[in-house]
Amino acid sequence: MTDHEHADVTIRTMEPDHLERAHGLDLKLLHPWPGLDTPFRGAWCVLRPGDVSEVHGHHDREIFIVMSGRGTVVANGRRHEIAAGDLAYIRPDVQHSVVNEHDEDFAYYAIWWDPAMSAEFLDGQEREAGGTAAAPEVATAAPAVAGQAS
């Protein structure tokens, strides 16, 4: 990733050569990054032809924003076809994986969040504004599987 800083906008340029192979797909965690606080986490995900991500579930909510290609979300054993321009919402604790049975790359952006991430974000915003709120007592890291995308 390359950051481009501007007065009002920071742009992270995707560098496809820097994706990491993990959990059955190529990915790059994008959130958080230095200087940007968000109440969610995210990853750029690419399934090459024939790739199948590991089946997993997590307490977070998750959205896939499909950028290119076609794929299948398998959720609790049911198949759901998705393609460029589609959004898929995965409810908490749903066992799921992603499959690319096509002859082109399937790329999507995964975003996941939970109440602890929101509380951590809001607490940080209040501290920056000069408030005195204490850090939340709940765990703030996404589960290992969710944090490594679907």
C-alpha positions in Angstrom: 0.0 0.0 0.0 1.1 3.5 -0.7 -0.5 6.4 1.1 -1.0 9.7 -0.7 -1.6 12.5 1.9 -3.6 15.5 0.8 -5.2 18.3 2.9 -8.6 16.7 3.0 -8.1 13.2 1.6 -5.7 10.3 2.2 -5.6 7.7 -0.6 -4.2 4.2 -0.2 -3.2 2.9 -3.6 -3.7 -0.9 -4.1 -0.5 -2.7 -4.8 -1.6 -6.1 -6.1 2.0 -7.5 -5.7 1.8 -7.0 -1.9 -1.2 -9.3 -1.2 -0.5 -12.1 1.3 -1.6 -15.7 0.8 -3.7 -16.8 3.8 -6.8 -18.8 4.6 -7.3 -19.9 0.9 -7.1 -16.5 -0.7 -4.8 -13.5 -1.3 -5.5 -10.5 1.0 -4.2 -7.3 2.5 -5.6 -5.9 5.7 -6.4 -2.2 5.1 -8.0 -1.0 8.3 -6.8 0.3 10.6 -3.8 2.2 9.2 -1.7 4.8 10.8 -3.5 8.1 11.1 -7.0 6.8 10.4 -9.3 5.6 13.1 -12.5 3.7 12.1 -15.2 1.8 13.9 -14.6 -1.1 11.6 -11.8 -3.2 10.0 -11.3 -4.1 6.4 -9.3 -6.2 3.9 -8.9 -6.3 0.1 -9.5 -9.9 -0.9 -8.7 -11.8 -4.1 -9.7 -15.3 -4.9 -7.9 -16.7 -7.9 -9.6 -19.2 -10.1 -10.3 -22.4 -8.1 -9.6 -20.7 -4.7 -11.8 -21.6 -1.7 -11.5 -19.7 1.5 -11.5 -21.5 4.9 -14.9 -22.0 6.4 -15.2 -19.9 9.5 -17.7 -17.9 11.6 -17.2 -14.9 14.0 -19.2 -12.6 16.2 -18.6 -9.6 13.9 -21.0 -8.5 11.2 -19.4 -8.5 7.8 -20.1 -7.0 4.4 -18.4 -7.9 1.1 -18.3 -5.3 -1.6 -17.6 -7.1 -4.8 -15.2 -5.2 -7.1 -14.6 -7.6 -10.0 -15.4 -11.1 -11.1 -17.9 -13.6 -9.9 -17.9 -15.9 -6.9 -20.1 -17.8 -4.4 -20.6 -17.2 -0.7 -21.4 -20.4 1.0 -23.2 -19.6 4.3 -24.4 -22.3 6.6 -24.2 -24.7 3.7 -26.3 -22.6 1.3 -24.7 -21.2 -1.9 -25.2 -17.5 -2.9 -23.8 -16.3 -6.2 -22.4 -12.8 -6.2 -20.7 -10.6 -8.9 -19.1 -7.2 -9.4 -21.3 -4.5 -8.0 -23.0 -6.8 -5.5 -22.9 -6.5 -1.7 -23.2 -9.5 0.6 -24.0 -9.1 4.3 -23.0 -12.0 6.6 -24.7 -12.1 10.0 -22.8 -12.8 13.2 -22.0 -16.5 13.9 -22.8 -17.7 10.4 -20.3 -20.3 9.2 -19.2 -19.1 5.7 -16.6 -19.4 3.0 -16.1 -17.8 -0.4 -15.5 -19.9 -3.6 -14.2 -18.9 -7.1 -15.2 -21.5 -9.6 -14.7 -19.2 -12.6 -11.7 -18.5 -14.8 -11.0 -15.0 -13.7 -10.0 -13.4 -10.4 -12.8 -12.6 -7.9 -12.0 -9.5 -5.9 -13.9 -7.9 -3.0 -13.5 -5.6 -0.1 -14.5 -7.1 3.2 -15.6 -4.8 6.1 -16.3 -6.2 9.6 -17.4 -4.6 12.8 -18.8 -5.2 16.2 -19.9 -3.2 19.2 -16.4 -3.3 20.8 -14.8 -1.7 17.7 -17.5 1.0 17.8 -16.9 1.7 21.5 -13.2 1.9 21.0 -13.6 4.3 18.2 -16.1 6.5 20.1 -13.8 6.5 23.2 -10.9 7.7 21.1 -12.9 10.4 19.5 -14.0 11.7 22.9 -10.4 11.6 24.2 -9.3 13.6 21.2 -12.0 16.1 21.9 -10.8 16.5 25.5 -13.3 14.2 27.2 -12.5 11.9 30.0 -14.1 8.7 29.0 -12.3 5.6 30.1 -11.3 2.9 27.5 -14.0 0.3 27.1 -13.6 -2.9 29.1 -14.6 -5.1 26.2 -12.1 -6.8 23.8 -11.5 -4.6 20.8 -9.6 -6.9 18.3 -11.5 -8.7 15.6 -11.3 -12.5 15.9 -8.3 -14.0 14.2 -10.4 -15.5 11.4 -12.4 -12.4 10.8 -9.4 -10.1 11.0 -7.9 -12.2 8.2 -11.0 -11.8 6.0 -13.2 -14.4 4.5 
